[in-house]
Amino acid sequence: MLPVVGLEIHVELATQSKMFCRCRNHFGDAPNTNTCPVCIGMPGALPVMNRTAVEYSARVGMALGCTVSDFTKWDRKSYYYPDLPKNYQISQYDLPLSKEGVLDVPLAGGRSKIIRVRRAHLEEDAGKNVHDIPGATGVDLNRAGVPLLEIVTEPDLNSVEEVMSFARSMQRLVRWLGVSHANMQMGHMRFEPNISIWVGDPAKVFDASSGYFTPIFEIKNLNSFRALEKTTEWVIEYHKTQLRQRGQGWSEAQIGKQNWGYRDETESCEFQRGKEEAHDYRYFPDPDLVPVVVDDAWREKIRAAIGELPLARKARYMQEYQLSDKEADALTQEAPTGDLLDSAVKAGADAKRCANLLLGRGSAIANERGCTIAEIGITSERLAELAKMLSEGKVNASASAKIFDRVIETGHAPEAIAGELGLLAVSDNTQVEQWVEQAIAANPGPADQVRTGDKKAKAAFGFLMGSVMKFSGGKCPPAAAKAMLEAKLQPKN
């Protein structure tokens, strides 16, 4: 048995206005304040296409290696739901903007897998039903008409790990490209997995003579990674249970396709309805919108804005900067943070020291503020200056954290701040020797352990190093302290 999953990812694009009108595209405003006759479907109101949304969509398509079509059109997808005031959604049916791409997703153990992308088409989002009103359901149409990019994979995902890696990689990609905030708590990114199990030879999936599929479950509107993971796990186990009980009676041929929903409070799914097919939506070309015609000059303009992609940059950081997989991964979550690192290195700073500063105190501040590392307020110039001071032994790691904070608060030069706070390291050997002797005199036991080569000598030496730094108030260069301690605590013969 082999799980077979195709994934639909809905990405709200970070344009200033909606897809077909000038209403503000912004999360968190009072309900129904960002609306107009176009997005609430008033008779006679005519849509006008948002050029930036089309450009953002093409940027994603090109980053995925898709073919961006020369000609694409808009279609009306008809269905009724309270949050869809026109009773149809403007979408793209048979001529999507982008098609036939791939995304190489990382897996455990250094492996990766290429997942095919069937299409990435542009449409408008629906509004939102609000269920927190006692005894009633409200409808907020602020989201109605927001540009929505739907990315559809081929059914190439065969495990929970692959599903989650693809979803996270796609979030990173759209953020990297600057086309979406991809904040799932704000509904910027939603997942709809189509899950089934192939019962038969795993080398001959889709060969009807070698096996069969269980019913395809499409799980609607998952808005967190946790929900996607729990849903995928639950549906796979549910299919396995049904197979044990019903055998081939539990097949797509007999049951068909179904829409299910996920309930977070029980971490389980529930049946909603049979799945609609394309003909149920009665697609036809939208008569109020002109097609989109793309030329090579426009393609090259969009392609030039893409730049280095996150996986390529991660590989470069590991090779050129000698960063670990974890460090490189953390610094390529969004482009501006990586740009900050690259600019500091170009200014002559050591890459590893810059990475430590960004992923240490920088990451802590970003978490406290709920922003990215690039948004905490340090420039590449100041980052490079502080990293150079560390490399030259002018400050130690403990002092650098205090200086880092003050740089963000004031924007002043790190060396000036270090001087004001009395954090500059002392290079006077006489002073270093005094601190070392104070540490040895205050800790005769550990000193003897080092001299005699005791089995705890290594730990004792570390303790003495800490004592030197304490006596110096953090001003003693660690390298100088280490050399002086080693000279004064030569093992006894």
Secondary structure as UniProt FT lines:
FT   STRAND          2..12
FT   TURN            27..28
FT   TURN            31..32
FT   TURN            37..41
FT   TURN            43..44
FT   HELIX           51..63
FT   TURN            64..65
FT   STRAND          67..68
FT   STRAND          71..72
FT   STRAND          75..78
FT   TURN            82..83
FT   TURN            85..86
FT   STRAND          88..91
FT   STRAND          98..106
FT   HELIX           108..110
FT   STRAND          112..124
FT   STRAND          128..133
FT   TURN            134..135
FT   STRAND          136..140
FT   TURN            144..145
FT   STRAND          147..153
FT   HELIX           160..176
FT   TURN            177..178
FT   HELIX           184..186
FT   STRAND          189..200
FT   HELIX           202..204
FT   TURN            205..206
FT   TURN            208..210
FT   STRAND          211..213
FT   STRAND          216..219
FT   HELIX           225..246
FT   HELIX           247..249
FT   HELIX           252..255
FT   STRAND          257..263
FT   TURN            264..267
FT   STRAND          268..274
FT   HELIX           278..281
FT   STRAND          284..285
FT   TURN            287..288
FT   STRAND          292..293
FT   HELIX           296..304
FT   TURN            305..306
FT   HELIX           310..320
FT   HELIX           325..330
FT   TURN            331..332
FT   HELIX           335..346
FT   TURN            347..348
FT   HELIX           351..357
FT   HELIX           358..362
FT   HELIX           363..369
FT   HELIX           373..375
FT   HELIX           380..391
FT   TURN            392..393
FT   HELIX           397..410
FT   HELIX           414..421
FT   HELIX           429..442
FT   HELIX           444..452
FT   TURN            455..456
FT   HELIX           457..472
FT   TURN            473..474
FT   HELIX           478..488
//
